[in-house]
Amino acid sequence: MVTSNSGSTDQWGFEYFFSPPPVKSLAIVGSKTRFPVRRIYCIGINYPRPPHLLEQAPSLQNLTEGQTIIFDKHRDAIVEDGVNIPYPQGTNNLVHEVELVVAIGTKAVDVDEDFALNHVFGYAVGNDLTRKDLLLTAMTSGGAVDVGKAFDGSAPCGPVHPVSRVGHLNEARMWLTVDGYLRQEGDLKDMLKKPPALISELSHLFHLQPGDLIYTGTPGIPGTVNRNQTMVGGIDGLGTLTNKVI
């Protein structure tokens, strides 16, 4: 028989067998308030595809022009700037992917692309960590990619910069270093589907809500990161995101 002495009661008077998980949130630049995270949507292959990627995952050759790869991460995968990340279990190939993150501020359902940016609260630097070996195994076998993408600590994200401070970014250098060595470099202008198109497409598939994050894809060639190495990702105008793998 399982017993618990750590239950809790919420504002509506509901009593829970154990305390609900805490709210995951991000700092907001220039504000004492925080951005509560609701859902995390991720976009794959949103920059020109490096030739080696098709060799590693032949199934990607079957993608039709304009097709969007969409997958999710759990909000408890969020890791803030400056926080160490334990090396994830089950993998021998942890890969970094620096990305622009779009933070949604208002409900968006069936939104036209021309109005999509009206729903953006702000932007942040993100890192879509991937268990590459598990991901490739899933892709070659036709399995779900969640095992390679949606794991504990897989969604590092920096503070959210409100649109009122930084505007909307159409082009900006983005980069990532590991222990000071440049590993990734690209520019937002090379994104195949820009944030307005991504927001519109997602809003026709899901009810986007305040607190949703969209990781918009990574440029160049993602690289491996090992224990005791420090990743620093950056996007011009949005500062940096620093995390050490331990």
Buried (B, 14 or more C-beta within 10 A) or exposed (E): EEEEEEEEEEEEEEEEEEEEEEEBBBBBBEEEEBBEBBBBBBBBBBBEBBEEEEEEBEEBEEBEEEEBEBBBBBBBBBBBBEEEBEBBEEBEBBBBBBBBBBBBBEEBEEBEBEEBBEBBBBBBBBBBBBBBBBBBEBBEEEEEBBBBBBBBBBBBBBBBBBBEBBEEBEEBEBBBBBEEEEBBBBBBEBBBBBBBBBBBBBBEEBEBBBBBBBBBBBBBBBBEBEEEBBBBBBBEBBBBBBBBBE
